[in-house]
């Protein structure tokens, strides 16, 4: 049987199943593929950790979750940021991870593995910037995973963000207090011009955050300035 015919048959089977039945069927049918994928994720995580813990100091480590990257789309974000910041790659390591795709409504093993990776990164001091959709940011924000940007942004950067039309994202913490945990960064021209189709879909709402455990605040702010550097001042 041709692969295309087999795929059609699988789609027909799934069409008439309940959500729970689909989850069970997919796990039974694809568990080998899923296991291989999880191993690949772990291997990639180890490579990133080796990069971060290497002999050269780290300038910045950023994660862009659910970025619109594919084999047909080559991101230039890392090279553009290195050029913008004047980073000497012989002396410092810089990483922008755009590999993670997480569906919060899904119970698939890949999404769960990536969520565990995010939690591990937020618990460490490795991650300097996390960009993800608002639903995910709110989930981690409630646990006080991010810095309050009102407290850490320089006044000049606040003014620039306001003039360029950016809006803050707030979250109610477990303590009941409100915190300004992020910036809605979807209008960034730098992100929109990355790759063939932009780093994110036009109807997505990515949020820029700085993890509370980051030890490289200056670089986190530098990356934010880079993301808004091509934007025009609002009329």
C-alpha positions as CSV (number, residue, x, y, z in Angstrom):
1,X,0.0,0.0,0.0
2,X,1.3,3.5,-0.9
3,X,2.2,5.8,2.0
4,X,-0.4,8.4,0.8
5,X,-3.2,5.7,0.9
6,X,-2.1,4.6,4.4
7,X,-2.3,8.2,5.6
8,X,-5.8,8.6,4.2
9,X,-6.9,5.5,6.0
10,X,-5.5,6.7,9.3
11,X,-7.3,10.1,8.9
12,X,-10.6,8.3,8.2
13,X,-10.2,6.2,11.4
14,X,-9.5,9.3,13.5
15,X,-12.4,11.2,12.1
16,X,-15.0,9.2,13.9
17,X,-13.2,8.8,17.3
18,X,-13.7,10.8,20.4
19,X,-10.9,13.0,21.7
20,X,-9.9,10.4,24.3
21,X,-10.0,7.6,21.8
22,X,-7.8,9.7,19.4
23,X,-5.2,10.3,22.1
24,X,-5.1,6.6,23.0
25,X,-5.0,5.5,19.4
26,X,-2.3,8.0,18.4
27,X,-0.2,6.9,21.4
28,X,-0.5,3.2,20.5
29,X,0.0,3.7,16.8
30,X,2.8,6.2,17.0
31,X,4.5,5.5,20.3
32,X,7.7,4.5,18.7
33,X,7.8,7.7,16.6
34,X,6.9,9.7,19.7
35,X,9.7,8.0,21.8
36,X,12.2,8.8,19.1
37,X,11.1,12.4,19.0
38,X,11.4,12.7,22.8
39,X,14.9,11.3,22.6
40,X,15.7,13.8,19.9
41,X,14.4,16.6,22.2
42,X,16.5,15.5,25.1
43,X,19.5,15.2,22.8
44,X,18.9,18.8,21.6
45,X,18.5,20.0,25.1
46,X,21.8,18.5,26.0
47,X,23.5,20.1,23.1
48,X,22.0,23.5,24.1
49,X,23.2,22.9,27.7
50,X,26.7,22.1,26.4
51,X,26.6,25.4,24.5
52,X,25.6,27.3,27.6
53,X,28.0,25.5,29.8
54,X,30.9,25.6,27.3
55,X,34.2,27.3,27.8
56,X,33.0,30.6,26.3
57,X,30.7,32.8,28.4
58,X,27.1,33.1,27.2
59,X,25.9,36.4,25.9
60,X,22.2,35.5,25.5
61,X,19.9,32.4,25.5
62,X,16.4,33.1,24.2
63,X,13.5,30.7,23.4
64,X,10.8,31.5,20.9
65,X,8.0,29.0,21.4
66,X,5.7,28.0,18.5
67,X,7.8,30.1,16.0
68,X,6.8,29.8,12.4
69,X,9.9,28.0,11.3
70,X,10.1,25.1,8.9
71,X,12.5,23.4,6.5
72,X,11.4,26.0,3.8
73,X,12.1,28.9,6.2
74,X,15.6,29.8,7.3
75,X,15.7,32.2,10.2
76,X,18.3,34.9,10.2
77,X,17.3,36.2,13.6
78,X,20.4,34.9,15.4
79,X,22.8,36.4,12.8
80,X,20.9,39.7,12.8
81,X,21.0,39.9,16.5
82,X,24.7,39.1,16.6
83,X,25.4,41.9,14.1
84,X,23.1,44.4,16.0
85,X,24.7,43.7,19.3
86,X,28.3,43.5,18.0
87,X,28.9,40.1,19.6
88,X,32.3,38.6,19.1
89,X,31.3,34.9,18.5
90,X,34.9,33.8,19.1
91,X,34.6,35.0,22.7
92,X,30.8,34.5,23.5
93,X,28.1,32.0,22.8
94,X,24.6,33.1,21.8
95,X,21.6,30.9,21.2
96,X,18.1,31.6,19.9
97,X,16.0,28.4,20.2
98,X,13.1,28.3,17.8
99,X,12.6,24.5,17.9
100,X,9.9,24.1,20.5
101,X,6.2,23.7,19.5
102,X,3.7,23.3,22.3
103,X,-0.1,22.8,22.1
104,X,-1.6,23.4,25.5
105,X,-4.8,21.8,24.5
106,X,-3.0,18.6,23.4
107,X,-1.9,15.6,25.5
108,X,0.7,14.5,23.1
109,X,4.0,13.4,24.5
110,X,6.0,15.9,22.4
111,X,4.2,18.9,23.9
112,X,4.6,17.5,27.4
113,X,8.3,17.0,26.8
114,X,8.7,20.6,25.6
115,X,6.7,21.9,28.6
116,X,9.0,20.0,30.9
117,X,11.9,21.6,29.1
118,X,10.4,25.0,29.6
119,X,9.9,24.4,33.3
120,X,13.6,23.2,33.6
121,X,14.8,26.3,31.8
122,X,12.7,28.6,34.0
123,X,14.0,26.9,37.1
124,X,17.6,27.4,36.0
125,X,19.6,30.5,35.4
126,X,20.2,29.7,31.7
127,X,17.2,31.4,30.0
128,X,17.3,35.1,29.4
129,X,14.2,35.6,27.2
130,X,11.0,33.6,26.6
131,X,8.6,34.5,23.9
132,X,5.4,32.5,23.6
133,X,1.7,33.0,23.2
134,X,-0.3,34.7,25.9
135,X,-2.0,31.6,27.2
136,X,1.3,29.9,27.9
137,X,2.8,33.1,29.4
138,X,-0.1,33.5,31.8
139,X,0.3,29.9,32.9
140,X,3.9,30.4,34.0
141,X,3.3,34.0,35.0
142,X,0.9,33.0,37.8
143,X,3.8,31.1,39.3
144,X,5.9,34.3,39.3
145,X,8.3,32.9,36.7
146,X,8.9,36.3,35.1
147,X,10.3,39.7,36.2
148,X,7.9,42.6,36.6
149,X,8.9,44.7,33.6
150,X,7.6,47.9,35.1
151,X,10.4,47.6,37.7
152,X,13.3,46.7,35.4
153,X,12.8,48.6,32.1
154,X,14.8,51.8,31.8
155,X,12.6,54.9,31.4
156,X,14.1,55.6,27.9
157,X,13.1,52.1,26.8
158,X,9.6,52.5,28.3
159,X,9.2,55.7,26.3
160,X,10.4,54.0,23.1
161,X,7.9,51.2,23.6
162,X,5.1,53.6,24.2
163,X,5.9,55.7,21.1
164,X,6.1,52.6,18.9
165,X,2.7,51.4,20.1
166,X,3.6,48.4,22.2
167,X,1.3,47.2,25.0
168,X,2.2,45.5,28.3
169,X,0.8,42.2,29.4
170,X,-0.2,41.8,33.0
171,X,-0.9,38.7,35.1
172,X,-2.5,38.0,38.4
173,X,0.0,36.2,40.6
174,X,-0.8,33.4,43.0
175,X,-0.4,36.0,45.8
176,X,-3.3,38.0,44.3
177,X,-1.1,40.9,43.2
178,X,-0.9,42.1,39.6
179,X,2.4,42.0,37.7
180,X,3.5,43.4,34.4
181,X,5.1,40.2,33.1
182,X,5.5,40.9,29.4
183,X,5.1,42.9,26.2
184,X,2.9,42.0,23.3
185,X,5.6,41.8,20.7
186,X,3.6,40.6,17.6
187,X,4.0,43.9,15.8
188,X,7.8,43.7,15.7
189,X,9.1,44.3,12.2
190,X,12.2,42.3,13.1
191,X,10.1,39.2,13.8
192,X,7.8,39.9,10.8
193,X,10.7,40.0,8.4
194,X,12.4,36.9,9.7
195,X,12.5,34.0,7.3
196,X,10.1,33.6,4.4
197,X,6.9,34.0,6.4
198,X,7.9,35.8,9.6
199,X,8.8,34.3,12.9
200,X,5.1,34.1,13.9
201,X,1.8,33.9,12.1
202,X,0.0,37.3,11.7
203,X,-2.9,36.2,13.9
204,X,-0.7,34.9,16.7
205,X,0.0,37.1,19.8
206,X,3.5,36.4,21.0
207,X,4.5,37.9,24.3
208,X,8.1,38.9,25.3
209,X,9.1,38.0,28.9
210,X,12.3,38.0,31.0
211,X,12.5,35.0,33.3
212,X,12.9,35.9,37.0
213,X,16.0,33.7,37.2
214,X,17.9,35.3,34.4
215,X,21.3,36.6,35.4
216,X,21.9,38.6,32.2
217,X,19.3,41.3,32.4
218,X,21.3,43.8,30.3
219,X,21.4,41.3,27.4
220,X,17.6,40.6,27.8
221,X,16.9,44.3,27.5
222,X,19.3,44.5,24.6
223,X,17.4,41.7,22.8
224,X,14.1,43.7,23.4
225,X,15.7,46.8,21.9
226,X,16.8,44.7,18.9
227,X,13.3,43.4,18.4
228,X,11.8,46.9,18.2
229,X,14.7,48.5,16.4
230,X,13.1,48.5,12.9
231,X,9.7,49.8,14.1
232,X,8.4,53.3,13.3
233,X,7.1,55.7,15.9
234,X,3.3,55.7,16.0
235,X,1.5,58.8,14.7
